[in-house]
Amino acid sequence: MAEALVLEGAKWVASTIISSLLKEGFSYLGVDVSTKLQNLETTILPQFQLLIKAAERSNEPKSELEQWLRKLKDALYEAEDMLDLYKYQLLKEKVSDLNTHPALKRFKKVARKVNAKVCILSPLKIELRWSLNKLEKIANEAEKFRKLLKVQIGDITTVHDLRIEEQPNVTTSLPPLAMFGRDKERDKLIDKYLLDQSEASKVGKCYSVVSIVGIGGAGKTTLAQLIYNDQKVANHFDIKMWVCVSRKLDVFRHTREMIESSSTKECPHLENLDALQKKLIDMIKSKKVMLVLDDVWYDKSTNEAKWENLLAPLAIAGKKGSKILVTTRTNDLPMSLQPQYRMLLRDLDENDIFSLFKHHAFGGAKSTDIHLRKELEDIGKQIVQKLHRSPLAAKAVGSQLSKKLEPKFWRAALNRDNLRDAQQALLWSYQHLHAPLQRCFAFFSLFPKGTSYKAKEIVYLWMAEGFINSSKNSMRLEDIGMNYLDELVSGSFLQLKYKTYSMHDLFHDLAENISKEDYLRIEDDEVQEIPPTIRHLYVSDGSLLENNTSLNKLENLQTLIVKGSDSSSAIDHLFAAIGKYRKLRVLDLSWTSINTLPKSIGDLKHLRYLDLSGTKVAELPVILGKLYHLQVLVTPDYRATTLPGSFKNLISLRHFKGNAVTSLPDIGGLTSLQTLENFHVKKEKGYDVGQLRNLNELRGTLSISNLENVEGKDEAVEANLKNKKYIESLVLKWGSRDERGDLDREVLEGLRPHPDLIKLTIHGYKSPPFPSWLPLLNLSYLKFEICTGLEDFPPTSDLYALPSSERRTFSSFPRSELEMVTPAGEGGGRAILPHSLQSLQIIKCRRIKSFVVGAGDLPNLGNLIKDGYFYSFLDALQPGRIIIFPWSLDLSLPLRICGLA
């Protein structure tokens, strides 16, 4: 099994990834790849899969084949690095041109042409050609293994029957969460939660514990999910929290996860456990809590005090009747989690397992061929019998078979030996991922079991590693990455839970086994020596690296993630070695104690991802501007960080996260930028609002602050907001208290957004009139905050589609579907609002005194929020009423009387 997994770990190399790399590399050298690579693409590459499959079945020693695969993988990495260095040189020349006077720019262009004629190949091109030829030569060595393993060329066609096509079958929707054969267990456990309130008093605690015990893949987590989301459970408890514990207890991390789970928001960045626990106590004080601790592994050598510390906030602040639901593989649990009720999860019967299999194999199928369905079901029954009643295996195998509803493919799966148990079934599912997805799957082995993954963070990491193949696709890398995530969820490799992703332990075990030659995770002090072949390294605490001499030998390192460290000597030791990691693509130092970056950071020419969140770095060095490949930069969240003037050279930057950064110098040339949450306008060169002009790839949320520094409409127009079609939410902020009258009105007029804008907030605007562009067809959220000059809603204009701001679910209301409302009023003034209006927020806009409604107007309006007070229209709204905001009333009381005349 171990030998087979070594082969599987290198299998992604034997794919079209090689031909894509060679094509791109040779194209820079002016080589005609159509003829050069013809034999490789038509004969050699298709043999790769057959060779591995033949090796698995052969009794011949596999050591020579394994060595060739490792050599092929090393050559691929080497070629990737050389191509990356060549691209770095091109980016460097582009940055130089951007910073050069136009006259000198023409001279440089001529000089490059002359140099190209005199010197056919630069040293960098020579090295690139050498590495590409080396890769091609090693790939062609597959021919001798074909003869050794007696694989006939004619057999090549059979490989397509045994694997999924290279292009992923992208899913657009996921099958609904379903449970088969666990109804009795679910109902019994819910009854224990809701009806039995006596257990806590028996043990003298405010909470009692219930555990679900079963083998890996038996469905413990799925059962817990159904209970957690049951409506009766939701009504019974004040707060629910879900934490995946897995192998290693981390009191600090799991306390943070409790806070985030209970509030559905990111936990405040508190740096010590005491502050976190006080925050949690405040949230759950005198409330009945349900806490799920999923996948608990209890090692008797673990200090019992750690478990008591984790549960201390609940024991101190929770209300009587709180519950803890534990899922675990064994009956061994710490004293603080000893269950008052334990459920041993039985095996599913064959009918239930087959129903689960069919749900995933046919859930999204649209075929109406009854005979085909019957034939596939007959084969499916035989496949299920080989899975030993493992729900996880049934889901994984069914998901993979769903992509090819052909009897020939299903029979090939049935006849293979590697479906004989759950682990083998999961391996079979992995084998049927296309090569880029196999790389992406293996990457999850870098993180601890039980980690919750955010979609964007994982996709950005994949991009930085070069795992996302876009050679045949015009889509954004980010969109392809999201499709990869969907594909992994569709195949049951990942589970989507509450907007985050997680991986089952058995799949995580598989990822670790196939990737252990390249990936290493250090979570304790047992690892003293780091193999020099390691390319991806995760360290749970930087102090574990202290005095580790092997750090100086990691010349192939591509990923370094250090999650927190208070040891300054360990950081100094790491920084002394980091200059040697010339191939590094990902550097995550979040929550470490660093306050500066080493000068050697500028030598990391391949670096694409740099995360400094939670650190004490107050100033980024000028040398940062040499990281021309950098795509993602995350600066400290709650600490003002000064950026160097060389920031403008980061022309590959796609995502910048820096909420505390108030000065972004000369960003006008960063046209690849997609994430820029805040931009602060200054009356200085390089900080004007016109810097946004060409940043038309910006998307998501954009906040523009200090608009009092914009001197008129013409300057505001330079922001070119009307062409930023991907921005969904726009915040326009004035910071000065001085009223500028018509000047602010002109500025707002010039900041016309794209008509597809969904959400708009205007803060601190002090001029009376509304902008003429306010009728935005897709606008679904509108907020006025401290707009002291506004006196009434805009006459003769339309405010479209404003559903509940509280729900934050935005719907588009096309103009053709709107029935315009013309409220009653004098002087011809009219505020036109749609029938769909449900909620409108007006904050500290003191001159707005009334809200006029006419007969049949606003039938869906549930509330109007004015300075935090709630005005109900449900009962009191009548035709022709004028709703007056009565400042003289005692607004500390709930106000239900509307329509005062």
C-alpha angles and dihedrals in degrees: 000000000000091000091050091051090054088057091046091051090060097038095096088065091062095070145082087290085088095052092045091053094046092048093051094044097047091047089066089053094051094246120153098240095181091075100026095057099034095103092043093053099040101038115010103043095049088053093059095077092044092050092054092047091047090049090053091055097039126095089212117113109269099202094099092050091048090052090051092050091051090048090049091050093049091049090050092052090047093051091047090053094048092048088049091052090050090052089048089058090051091050090049090054090048092052089048090053092049090054095044128095111254093245093053090043091064090049091052091051092053091046091054092052092051091047090050090056096044096043110035094194127024117219089258092053091049091054091046092051091048093052093046093049089048091053092048092049094051091047090054089055087079087087093074091051090051089059093043093053092039095237111165120221089232089062091068093090091062093064091076090062091060104049143043119256116270094248109078118244097237115214123214098193136023126230113259118263104269135184124202124192098354101093094109093049091047094050093045093051093046090051089052089053098044105032107032107072097154102079097079093054090051092060096037095242133113089237138046128204132233121185134200112206125193145124122279113287094017094121102260094137094045091052090049090050092054091050092046092053097041112123094227090055091047091052093048100052129057095208133019125197131185123197128172106212103176122165103336126048112221109179094191096049095042092049088054089050091052090055094047093045094050095048100031086226132103113272116253110259100258115166103208137051095236092060091046093051092048088052090051092047090054090052098049101032111141091351129125106244134198113199122185115200103191124201099002115190112191119200111192089217089064114106108256088214090069091061091046089050091052092052096039096099091053092046091050103040108018123108123243110273096040114145139209118204113198127192114198143153096229140037092241111107134155118268092253089058100043103143125235086203127028125191118198106207111230125213116270115248119247095260092054093047090050091049089052090048092050091048090060098034097048103016095106098027118122099187114131094192102121094188092052091049091050092049092049092047091053090053090043092057090057092048092051091053088063094054097074093231094294110157092200092052091047090053094046097046093041091051092053094046090050089071093065114033094188124126092220092057093045092049090051088055091047093052095052120099095219095082093068095106141010096268092049090047091054090049089052089053090050091051089059095057114102115250101263090050091051089058091048092049093050089053091070089068087074092071129067119266113268094032115151111222127207113218098231095046093052093045092049090051092049089050092051091050092051093241095131113088113210099158092111098030133075092200122113115269088239092056093047088050091052088051088053089054091049089050092052091049091047089053091048092244088121132029122217110222123173096331093314132090129233136180127226115244093244092055089045089053089052092049090051093049096051095043105039093110092063106023131063132177120194115200101152141021094268092095106079100157125045113206110242090228092066113118101176122044130182121187119188092201125019091218087073088070094059111126091357101147094188089075088083092060101057097103093149095052113136101166129040119175118175112179107202135326136181093188110105092186091055091051091048089051091050094047090051089059101036094084088066093060093086092157095054114136101167125042117174115177096159117158094008120131095248118135098181141023124242119250088240088073087087091063093064096097094169095051113129104157126048120172118186098159115146093016128118096240106141099174132030116218125249088241088071087081090072092068094097093164095054111129104167127037122176118185128191111296102218103023124083108245124196116218122210123241087248088070086095089068094067091097094161093055111128104165126033118179114186115134092170096049111105099172121061108173122210098337094156092105096053092096094159091064113123103162118053110143099180136026120182116203118220134181090243133100110268095023099073122121088249088076086081093058100101098028093102095146091070112124142170113027127359123182119191113195136188094033088164084082092065111097105210145318097298092057091046091052088059088072086071093208092159090071097049096097097166096061109105101176126036127187118191114192134188112193104184122089092212115106113231097181114198092011093067090045090055092047092052090046090055093050093071107162128214111283091241093066112135105189130032131182122182114193129185097358107156105183119101103229127075119230118265091235096063096108095092112170097212100038110130104165127042127178129178114194126183090342093154095173097059113105105173143348114289115280118234094005136110128238105195134203111348110170125174114318089197093062092047089207107135123207129186117233112194115217092243091062096050124099106205118229120215109193122209116262145134130262095029093281113143136178109209114208130167125250087241094068110128106160138011127183123210114175123189096335093141099180093062100093105161147025118210123210132179137205112308092000124149100357091174098049106123100169146359116208115209115176092334096310120121120228114193118211097175098099108013102049111115134167117284096008124152111215108214122196098226105210090178093064123091098260093186086084122077105267115219098149109095133163096053110172 
